[in-house]
Amino acid sequence: MKNNVKKLIYILFCAIMIFMVPFGAVDASAAVYYSMGDIDADGQITAADARHAMRYAANLITLSGKALERADMNFDGVVDAADARLILRILAGLDSHKFKMDHYYDKGYEVRLANTPFNTNPNTYISGHQTAVKNAYESIYPSLTISSSVNTPPYTSSADICKNNYVTLSNLTAPCTHFPDHLTNAGLRLNFLIGTNKESRYLWTGHFLTGNPMSNAVEFPLDSVMMLSSEIYENNGTVKPLNTITRNSRYVLFHETGHQLYAPDHYCYGKQPIVNLCTNFDCVICYKKKNPPPECAMYYRWYLDEHDAVDLLCIDCKTDIYNHLNQHHKF
């Protein structure tokens, strides 16, 4: 009897959801930054959006463009009752995921920022990047809550140690005189804190490292990201313009955080002799054979201020992260 009552309530609920709004189409031409689930583009996710998904599944309205894309909550390529259910579960607080980003900066980063025309506090500067990345990921995954911290005072990195903890503007590009590995990506990571599956550690350095390597991430078991000086320096050691540093840092932070959430690189790592293939099995050139390559921040340098959040990742990466969140970040 109780089961029959529950079924009746559910049927009535679905009927109400479908017929409460008039027939028609949802405008998909809006050019502002909207999140997944915000089908009607009113700036918030509400029961009305679940109604739109239900009515679309029942062929009572049409959806197109961005509206249709934002309605596919589980990224399976189909908008149906499951997507409406996900919206309702998020609204009811029944579907939630959590992730923490722990930021540290070394003395080199503090000195670098203090000696630029903008002379900003590292905490303020990193927090700005963090907010941009947090907003982007939470727009793609509205069930996700990202918390963060910027730890002060500065973390003593291996690069700081190689300058005998006396870090000045003049020695940021100086070589290490006693242990060269201090100024390498491996040296920084070896002496850094280990994160967890749900809480990743990020180290920002202002030192010019040997070879000026790119920022990078390592997943389990280290769960850490190195925000390296290649975002600050050209290969010849000159400092990049502030706008370039800001845009590059936000893109790289988004990209490397994607790795922490288990999205792979899509670019080629360099084809090996004889086999003429690279070592990245997610490479869209060597293995996936996609032409043109997917529009994705895991392939291109996709700047956050130039793209809608839901366009920053390809459908494969969105699905990978969605599955990872469900497996490891449910709260």
C-alpha positions in Angstrom: 0.0 0.0 0.0 2.8 2.4 1.0 4.6 1.7 -2.3 1.5 2.4 -4.3 1.1 5.7 -2.5 4.7 6.7 -3.2 4.3 5.8 -6.9 1.1 7.9 -7.1 2.8 10.9 -5.5 5.7 10.5 -7.9 3.4 10.4 -10.9 1.5 13.4 -9.8 4.8 15.3 -9.1 6.1 14.5 -12.6 2.7 15.6 -14.2 2.9 18.9 -12.3 6.5 19.4 -13.3 5.6 18.8 -17.0 2.5 20.9 -17.3 3.1 23.8 -14.9 4.7 25.9 -17.6 3.4 26.7 -21.1 4.5 25.1 -24.3 7.3 26.8 -26.1 11.1 27.0 -26.5 13.8 28.1 -24.1 16.0 30.9 -25.5 19.6 29.7 -25.9 21.1 32.9 -27.1 22.3 34.3 -23.8 25.9 35.3 -23.8 26.6 35.4 -20.0 28.3 32.9 -17.8 25.7 30.3 -16.7 26.1 27.0 -14.9 25.1 23.5 -15.8 21.4 23.0 -14.8 20.5 26.7 -15.3 18.5 25.8 -18.4 16.5 29.0 -18.5 19.5 31.2 -18.0 18.1 33.2 -15.1 21.3 33.0 -13.1 20.2 30.3 -10.7 19.2 26.7 -10.6 15.6 26.2 -9.6 12.7 23.7 -9.9 11.8 25.5 -13.1 14.9 24.2 -14.7 14.0 20.6 -13.7 10.6 21.3 -15.3 12.3 22.4 -18.5 14.3 19.1 -18.6 11.2 17.0 -17.9 9.1 18.8 -20.6 11.9 18.5 -23.1 12.1 14.8 -22.4 8.3 14.6 -23.0 8.6 16.5 -26.3 6.6 19.4 -25.0 9.2 22.1 -25.5 12.4 22.5 -27.6 15.9 23.2 -26.3 18.8 24.2 -28.4 22.4 25.4 -28.1 23.6 26.3 -24.7 20.3 25.6 -23.0 20.3 22.0 -24.3 24.0 21.6 -23.3 23.3 22.9 -19.8 20.4 20.5 -19.4 22.6 17.3 -19.9 23.5 17.1 -16.2 25.1 13.7 -16.3 26.9 14.3 -19.7 25.5 11.2 -21.4 24.4 13.1 -24.5 20.7 12.7 -23.7 18.4 15.1 -21.8 15.8 13.0 -19.9 14.1 12.5 -16.5 17.5 11.5 -15.0 18.8 15.1 -15.6 15.7 16.6 -14.1 16.2 14.3 -11.1 19.8 15.4 -10.7 18.7 19.1 -10.6 16.1 18.4 -8.0 18.6 16.4 -5.9 21.1 19.2 -6.0 18.4 21.7 -4.9 17.4 19.4 -2.0 21.1 19.0 -1.0 21.0 15.2 -1.7 23.7 15.3 -4.4 26.8 17.0 -3.2 30.6 16.7 -3.7 33.4 18.4 -2.0 37.1 19.2 -2.9 39.7 21.3 -1.2 42.6 23.2 -2.7 45.4 24.0 -0.2 47.7 26.7 -1.5 51.3 27.4 -0.3 53.7 30.0 -1.7 57.4 30.2 -1.1 59.6 33.2 -0.3 60.6 33.5 -3.9 56.9 34.1 -4.9 56.5 36.6 -2.1 59.6 38.5 -3.2 58.6 38.3 -6.9 55.2 39.9 -6.3 56.6 42.5 -3.9 58.9 43.7 -6.7 56.4 44.0 -9.5 54.5 47.2 -10.5 51.4 45.8 -9.0 53.1 44.9 -5.6 50.4 42.7 -4.4 50.1 40.4 -1.4 50.5 36.7 -2.5 47.5 35.7 -0.4 45.3 38.2 -2.3 46.8 37.4 -5.7 46.5 33.6 -5.4 43.0 34.0 -3.9 42.0 35.8 -7.1 43.2 32.9 -9.2 41.5 30.4 -6.9 38.1 32.2 -7.1 38.2 32.2 -10.9 38.9 28.5 -11.0 36.4 27.6 -8.3 33.7 29.5 -10.1 34.4 27.7 -13.3 34.4 24.2 -11.9 31.3 24.8 -9.7 29.5 26.1 -12.8 30.3 22.9 -14.7 29.5 20.8 -11.6 26.8 22.6 -9.6 26.8 19.7 -7.0 30.5 20.5 -6.3 31.7 22.8 -3.5 35.4 23.8 -3.6 36.9 25.1 -0.4 40.4 26.5 -0.3 43.1 28.1 1.9 46.2 30.2 1.2 48.7 29.4 3.9 50.8 32.1 5.5 53.6 32.8 6.3 55.5 31.6 3.2 56.3 27.9 2.9 60.1 27.2 2.8 60.6 25.5 -0.5 63.8 23.7 -1.7 64.4 26.7 -4.0 64.3 29.0 -0.9 66.8 26.6 0.8 69.2 26.7 -2.1 69.4 30.5 -1.6 70.2 29.9 2.1 66.8 31.2 3.0 68.0 34.7 2.0 65.8 35.4 -1.0 66.1 38.6 -2.9 65.0 39.9 -6.3 68.5 39.6 -7.6 68.9 35.9 -6.7 65.6 34.6 -8.0 67.2 33.6 -11.2 70.5 32.5 -9.6 71.6 28.9 -9.9 71.9 26.7 -6.8 75.5 26.4 -5.7 75.3 23.4 -3.3 72.5 21.1 -4.5 71.3 21.6 -8.0 68.1 19.5 -7.5 66.8 22.2 -5.2 66.0 24.2 -8.4 64.1 21.4 -10.2 60.5 20.4 -10.4 61.4 17.0 -8.8 63.3 18.8 -6.0 60.4 21.0 -5.2 57.9 18.1 -5.1 60.2 15.8 -3.1 60.3 18.4 -0.2 56.7 19.4 -0.5 53.6 18.3 1.5 51.6 15.3 0.3 47.9 15.8 -0.4 45.0 13.4 -0.3 42.4 12.3 -2.8 40.0 15.0 -1.5 42.5 17.7 -0.6 45.2 18.7 -3.1 48.3 20.8 -2.2 49.5 23.6 -4.5 52.9 25.2 -4.3 53.5 28.6 -6.0 57.2 29.5 -6.6 58.8 32.7 -7.8 62.2 31.1 -8.4 63.5 30.6 -12.0 64.0 26.8 -12.1 66.5 24.9 -14.2 65.2 24.7 -17.7 62.1 26.8 -16.8 59.8 23.7 -16.7 56.0 24.0 -17.1 53.7 23.7 -14.1 52.5 20.2 -13.5 50.3 18.0 -11.4 50.6 14.5 -9.9 47.6 12.6 -8.7 47.5 9.7 -6.2 49.5 9.2 -4.0 51.0 12.6 -3.9 48.0 14.7 -5.0 50.0 17.9 -5.5 50.4 20.7 -8.1 53.5 22.7 -8.8 52.7 26.2 -10.0 56.1 26.9 -11.4 57.9 30.1 -12.5 57.3 29.4 -16.2 54.0 31.4 -15.7 56.1 34.4 -14.5 59.3 34.2 -16.6 60.2 33.9 -20.2 62.8 31.3 -21.1 65.5 34.0 -21.0 64.5 35.0 -17.4 62.7 38.2 -18.2 59.4 38.8 -16.4 56.1 38.5 -18.4 53.5 41.3 -18.3 51.0 41.2 -15.4 48.0 40.5 -17.6 49.9 37.6 -19.2 50.9 36.2 -15.8 47.3 36.4 -14.5 45.7 34.8 -17.5 48.3 32.1 -17.8 48.2 31.3 -14.0 44.4 31.0 -14.0 44.4 28.7 -17.1 47.2 26.5 -15.6 45.5 26.3 -12.3 42.3 25.2 -14.0 44.2 22.7 -16.2 46.2 21.2 -13.3 43.2 21.0 -11.1 41.5 19.1 -13.9 44.3 16.5 -13.4 43.6 16.4 -9.6 40.0 15.5 -10.6 41.2 12.9 -13.1 40.9 14.6 -16.4 43.7 13.6 -18.7 45.9 15.6 -21.0 44.8 15.5 -24.7 47.9 16.9 -26.3 50.8 15.0 -27.7 53.8 14.3 -25.5 56.1 13.9 -28.5 56.2 11.0 -30.9 58.7 8.3 -30.2 61.1 6.9 -32.9 60.1 3.8 -34.8 56.5 3.5 -33.3 55.7 7.1 -34.3 53.4 7.4 -31.3 53.7 9.4 -28.0 53.4 8.0 -24.5 50.1 9.7 -23.7 47.3 7.2 -24.4 44.7 10.1 -24.3 46.5 12.0 -27.0 44.0 13.1 -29.6 46.6 13.1 -32.3 48.3 9.7 -31.8 45.5 7.6 -30.4 42.1 9.2 -30.4 42.6 10.4 -34.0 40.2 13.4 -33.6 40.4 16.0 -36.3 39.9 18.7 -35.4 41.0 18.2 -31.8 38.4 18.7 -29.1 37.9 22.2 -27.8 39.2 21.6 -24.3 41.4 23.2 -21.7 43.2 19.8 -21.4 44.4 20.3 -25.0 44.5 24.0 -25.7 45.5 27.0 -23.6 41.8 27.9 -23.0 41.7 31.2 -21.1 39.0 31.5 -18.5 38.0 35.0 -19.4 37.4 34.1 -23.1 35.1 31.1 -22.7 31.9 30.1 -21.0 32.6 27.7 -18.1 30.7 24.8 -19.7 32.9 25.2 -22.8 36.2 24.9 -21.0 36.2 21.0 -21.1 35.3 18.5 -23.8 32.6 16.0 -23.2 35.1 13.2 -22.4 36.8 15.3 -19.7 33.5 16.4 -18.2 32.4 12.7 -18.0 35.7 11.6 -16.5 35.5 14.3 -13.8 31.8 13.6 -13.2 32.5 9.9 -12.6 35.5 10.7 -10.4 33.4 13.0 -8.2 30.7 10.4 -7.8 33.3 7.7 -6.9 35.5 9.7 -4.5 34.1 13.1 -3.5 30.5 12.4 -2.5 29.5 14.1 0.8 
